[in-house]
């Protein structure tokens, strides 16, 4: 982790712009305040760096604290509701994207709705994939969905977790056989442990699957990053092994 990449050609500026696009909502230099409108981040206003009065600064800080607290609460409430819902019945849904022979993506989606529009999720996904070095200009991001419980099955197995894991493993194996990919990037909120039981020091979640013949990289769900942009830095650091494999292949 903590890998710093240097580019010997003029592509360095383009790579820098891609990374800045990914971090745009968490850039400390921008010092902007986003105000929610109907559950979405809609307006922005700049905070003056020099010449502001003490009372204005105090009020501005309070607005920022309130906004950050609101985002965290929204994210935590959604996760808490999903955990409680899953205590009796395991429920989840995933979107699958095949982007190239270098990368495929599995994205856990929110079952109980979200304060963000689907367009915002897809926009963030595009920025991440682009920053990883995958061309997104000609990508349509056509998706295929998979859910648990399986539709049409009336009775659920006693050990739902094991059954769901087998279902996911079978689905991933089938997709990799249909169109081979070297890396599978997984954005998961409530079910990251369904993909692997391996644990690495420092909380790293980047593994090579000997059985399947490709790498799995697991990180937090897109909704978490939208609700808490400050998490992007840690996510970006965790994606460096994946990025290195993509740009060097």
SVG drawing of the C-alpha trace seen along z (x, -y; Angstrom):
<svg xmlns="http://www.w3.org/2000/svg" viewBox="-43 -41 53 67">
<polyline fill="none" stroke="black" stroke-width="0.4" points="0.0,0.0 1.1,-3.6 2.4,-3.1 3.3,-6.3 3.3,-6.0 5.4,-8.1 4.7,-8.4 7.6,-9.0 5.4,-10.4 3.0,-13.2 0.2,-10.9 1.1,-12.0 -1.1,-15.0 -4.1,-12.9 -3.6,-10.4 -3.4,-13.3 -6.7,-14.7 -8.4,-11.3 -7.3,-11.0 -8.3,-14.6 -11.8,-13.8 -12.1,-10.9 -11.1,-13.0 -13.0,-16.2 -15.6,-15.9 -12.9,-15.5 -10.3,-18.0 -9.3,-20.1 -8.3,-23.0 -11.8,-23.5 -13.3,-24.3 -16.8,-24.1 -20.0,-23.4 -22.6,-21.2 -26.2,-21.7 -28.8,-18.9 -31.9,-19.5 -34.6,-16.9 -32.1,-14.3 -29.4,-15.2 -26.3,-17.3 -27.4,-20.2 -25.9,-23.6 -22.4,-24.8 -21.1,-27.9 -17.5,-28.9 -16.2,-29.8 -13.9,-32.8 -10.4,-32.0 -9.3,-35.6 -11.2,-38.5 -14.1,-36.5 -15.6,-37.6 -15.4,-35.3 -19.1,-34.9 -19.4,-33.9 -16.6,-31.4 -18.3,-29.9 -21.6,-29.6 -19.9,-28.2 -18.1,-25.5 -21.4,-24.6 -23.0,-24.2 -20.2,-21.9 -20.3,-19.8 -24.1,-19.5 -23.7,-18.5 -21.1,-15.9 -23.1,-14.5 -26.2,-14.3 -24.3,-12.3 -22.9,-9.9 -26.3,-9.5 -27.9,-8.8 -25.3,-6.2 -25.4,-4.6 -29.2,-4.4 -29.3,-2.7 -26.7,-0.2 -28.4,0.4 -31.8,1.0 -30.3,3.5 -28.5,5.3 -31.7,5.6 -33.6,6.7 -31.0,9.4 -31.0,10.8 -33.9,13.1 -33.6,13.3 -30.4,12.6 -31.3,10.1 -29.0,8.4 -28.7,7.4 -25.7,6.9 -25.0,5.3 -22.5,6.9 -20.4,5.0 -18.0,6.5 -15.7,3.7 -12.7,5.4 -10.5,8.4 -8.7,6.4 -11.7,5.6 -15.2,6.7 -17.2,5.1 -19.8,6.3 -21.6,3.6 -23.9,4.2 -27.0,2.0 -29.3,0.5 -32.5,2.4 -34.2,-0.2 -33.7,-3.1 -31.1,-5.8 -30.8,-9.6 -28.7,-9.5 -29.9,-8.9 -28.6,-6.0 -26.9,-8.5 -24.7,-9.6 -23.6,-6.0 -22.8,-5.4 -20.9,-8.7 -18.7,-7.7 -18.1,-4.3 -17.0,-5.8 -14.5,-8.1 -13.0,-5.2 -12.7,-2.9 -11.1,-5.8 -8.7,-6.5 -7.7,-2.8 -6.6,-3.1 -9.6,-1.5 -11.0,-3.4 -14.5,-4.5 -15.2,-6.6 -16.6,-3.8 -18.2,-2.0 -22.0,-1.7 -21.9,-0.2 -24.6,2.3 -25.5,4.1 -26.8,7.5 -28.3,8.0 -28.3,10.9 -30.2,11.1 -30.7,13.2 -33.2,14.7 -33.3,16.3 -36.6,15.3 -39.1,18.1 -37.8,20.1 -40.5,20.4 -38.5,22.0 -35.1,20.8 -32.3,23.1 -31.5,23.1 -27.9,22.0 -28.7,19.0 -25.2,17.6 -23.5,20.8 -26.2,21.2 -25.8,17.5 -22.0,17.9 -22.4,21.0 -24.8,19.1 -22.4,16.1 -19.4,18.3 -21.3,20.2 -22.4,16.9 -18.9,15.4 -17.4,18.6 -20.0,18.6 -19.4,14.9 -15.6,15.4 -16.0,18.4 -18.3,16.4 -15.9,13.5 -12.6,13.9 -11.3,11.0 -8.1,10.6 -9.6,8.6 -12.9,8.5 -13.6,5.3 -16.3,5.7 -18.1,2.8 -19.9,4.4 -21.6,3.0 -23.2,5.9 -21.8,9.0 -18.1,8.6 -17.4,11.9 -19.5,13.9 -16.7,13.4 -13.7,14.6 -12.8,15.8 -9.2,14.8 -7.9,12.0 -4.7,10.0 -2.9,7.7 -3.9,4.1 -7.4,4.9 -6.3,5.4 -8.8,7.1 -6.9,7.9 -6.5,11.6 -5.6,13.9 -8.1,16.8 -6.2,19.9 -9.4,21.7 -10.8,19.0 -7.5,17.7 -8.2,13.9 -7.8,11.3 -10.6,10.1 -10.4,6.7 -13.1,5.8 -13.8,2.3 -16.7,0.3 -19.9,-0.3 -20.3,-3.2 -23.1,-4.6 -20.7,-4.8 -18.3,-7.0 -21.2,-9.2 -22.4,-9.7 -18.9,-10.2 -16.4,-11.5 -13.6,-11.6 -13.4,-7.8 -12.2,-8.2 -8.6,-8.5 -8.5,-5.2 -10.4,-3.6 -7.9,-4.9 -5.0,-3.6 -6.6,-0.2 -7.0,-0.2 -3.3,-0.7 -2.4,3.0 -5.3,3.3 -4.3,0.2 -0.7,1.3 -1.9,4.6 -4.1,2.8 -1.7,0.2 1.2,2.7 -0.8,5.3"/>
</svg>
